[in-house]
Amino acid sequence: MAQWDDMAVVGRIARPHGIRGQVIVNPETDFPEQRFRKGASFWIRSSQGDERLTIGSVRFHGGRPVIDFEGFERVEDVERLAGVELRVPEEELTALEPGLFYHHQLVGCVVEMPDGAVVGTVSRIEGGLGGSRLVVDGRRGEILVPLATEICVDIDVGAKRIRIEPPEGLLDLNVSRR
């Protein structure tokens, strides 16, 4: 098994669905049909420790997968899974085109200005394909930085560094005090 912190989150179990051990998943991937298919497996961490779960069947409803896992047949079997993350080892992720990144690759990156001044560290990514933004923990609070090529001009996930060239006033405008 890969280390828990080295695995990528691809979804989160929202809640049980029905009485036959199915769950509704909130996908955290741009490839839900590829990721959530019969036979696919995931790692979870619950009150019972780390477990590997395999999809027995899946259907999509309202854009979200409704899944039953092998060995889970009753609602009582899956109640403990509500809220748990579904993770996969990074090597199982779909390869992306150059210039595209998974959210987990950006978390922990140091954000800096062209002159090397550190703005902060990426704590999470908000939004989706249509408009993602970096949430950066800076000295003055959280700073929201649009994840746009005009602003994030150099992303080096290997070095955990993002160089930005924000428009005048953007960093001051998007500071939220903690």
C-alpha positions in Angstrom: 0.0 0.0 0.0 1.2 3.5 -0.8 1.6 5.9 2.1 -1.8 7.6 3.0 -0.4 11.1 2.6 1.1 10.2 -0.8 -2.2 9.1 -2.3 -4.6 11.4 -4.2 -8.2 12.1 -3.1 -10.5 11.3 -5.9 -13.8 11.5 -4.0 -15.6 11.6 -0.7 -18.5 9.5 0.4 -21.4 11.8 1.0 -23.9 9.4 2.6 -25.6 6.0 2.4 -28.2 5.6 -0.4 -31.1 3.2 0.1 -31.1 0.1 2.2 -28.8 -2.2 0.1 -25.4 -0.8 1.1 -25.0 1.8 -1.6 -23.4 5.2 -1.1 -23.4 8.5 -3.0 -20.0 9.9 -3.8 -19.0 13.5 -4.3 -16.3 13.1 -7.0 -13.1 15.2 -6.7 -11.8 14.3 -10.1 -12.3 15.6 -13.6 -12.6 12.0 -14.8 -15.5 10.5 -12.8 -16.6 8.0 -15.4 -13.1 6.6 -15.7 -12.4 6.6 -12.0 -15.7 5.3 -10.7 -16.3 2.1 -12.7 -17.0 -1.5 -11.8 -13.9 -3.2 -10.4 -12.1 0.1 -9.5 -10.6 0.1 -6.0 -9.9 2.8 -3.5 -8.2 3.2 -0.1 -10.2 4.7 2.8 -9.3 5.5 6.4 -12.1 5.0 8.8 -12.6 4.1 12.5 -11.6 0.6 11.5 -8.3 1.6 10.0 -7.1 1.7 6.4 -9.2 -0.5 4.0 -9.2 -1.1 0.3 -12.7 -1.1 -1.2 -13.7 -2.3 -4.7 -16.7 -1.2 -6.6 -19.2 -3.9 -7.3 -21.6 -1.7 -9.3 -22.0 1.9 -10.1 -24.5 4.2 -11.8 -24.5 8.0 -12.1 -27.3 10.2 -10.7 -27.2 13.9 -11.0 -23.5 13.8 -11.9 -22.6 11.8 -8.8 -21.7 8.1 -8.6 -24.0 5.8 -6.7 -21.8 2.9 -5.7 -22.0 -0.4 -4.0 -18.7 -1.8 -2.7 -18.0 -5.5 -2.7 -18.9 -7.1 0.7 -21.2 -4.2 1.7 -24.8 -5.3 1.4 -26.8 -3.4 3.9 -27.2 0.3 4.9 -25.8 -0.6 8.3 -22.5 -1.8 6.6 -21.9 1.6 4.9 -23.2 4.1 7.6 -19.6 4.3 9.0 -18.3 5.4 5.6 -20.1 8.8 5.4 -17.6 11.5 5.0 -14.5 9.4 4.3 -12.1 10.2 1.5 -11.6 7.8 -1.4 -7.9 7.8 -2.3 -5.7 6.1 -4.9 -2.0 5.9 -5.3 -0.7 8.7 -7.5 0.6 6.3 -10.2 -3.0 5.2 -10.8 -4.1 8.8 -11.8 -4.8 9.6 -15.5 -1.8 11.2 -17.1 -2.4 14.9 -17.8 -1.3 17.0 -20.7 1.7 19.3 -20.1 0.7 22.4 -18.2 -2.2 20.7 -16.4 -1.9 19.7 -12.7 -3.9 17.8 -10.1 -5.0 19.9 -7.2 -3.1 17.7 -4.7 0.1 18.5 -6.6 -0.3 22.2 -6.0 -1.1 22.0 -2.3 2.0 22.8 -0.3 3.6 24.8 -3.1 5.3 28.1 -2.1 3.8 31.0 -4.0 6.3 33.8 -4.8 6.5 37.0 -6.7 8.8 37.5 -9.7 11.4 39.1 -7.3 11.3 36.0 -5.1 9.3 37.5 -2.3 7.2 34.8 -0.7 3.4 35.4 -0.7 2.6 32.2 1.2 1.9 28.5 0.8 -1.0 26.9 -1.0 -3.4 25.3 1.5 -6.1 24.2 -0.9 -7.7 24.7 -4.3 -11.2 26.0 -4.7 -13.4 25.8 -7.7 -13.3 23.5 -10.7 -12.4 23.5 -14.4 -14.2 26.7 -15.1 -12.5 28.9 -12.5 -10.1 27.4 -9.9 -8.2 29.5 -7.4 -5.4 28.9 -5.1 -6.0 29.5 -1.4 -2.7 30.7 -0.1 -1.8 31.0 3.6 0.1 34.2 3.9 1.4 36.4 6.7 -1.7 38.5 6.6 -4.3 35.7 6.2 -5.7 33.7 3.4 -5.1 35.1 -0.1 -7.1 34.0 -3.1 -5.1 33.8 -6.3 -6.9 32.8 -9.6 -5.3 29.8 -11.1 -4.9 31.4 -14.5 -1.9 31.2 -16.8 -1.7 35.0 -17.0 -1.2 35.2 -13.2 0.4 31.8 -12.3 3.2 32.2 -14.9 5.5 29.4 -13.7 4.3 26.2 -11.8 7.0 23.7 -10.8 5.3 20.9 -8.8 8.7 19.1 -8.5 10.2 22.1 -6.7 6.8 22.9 -5.0 7.0 26.4 -6.3 4.5 28.7 -8.1 5.7 32.1 -9.4 2.9 34.6 -9.9 2.6 38.0 -11.6 -0.7 39.3 -10.2 -2.4 42.4 -11.5 -2.0 45.6 -9.4 -4.0 45.3 -6.1 -5.1 41.6 -6.5 -3.3 40.4 -3.4 -4.6 43.2 -1.2 -8.1 42.7 -2.7 -8.3 39.0 -2.0 -6.9 38.9 1.6 -9.3 37.4 4.1 -8.2 37.9 7.7 -8.4 34.8 9.9 
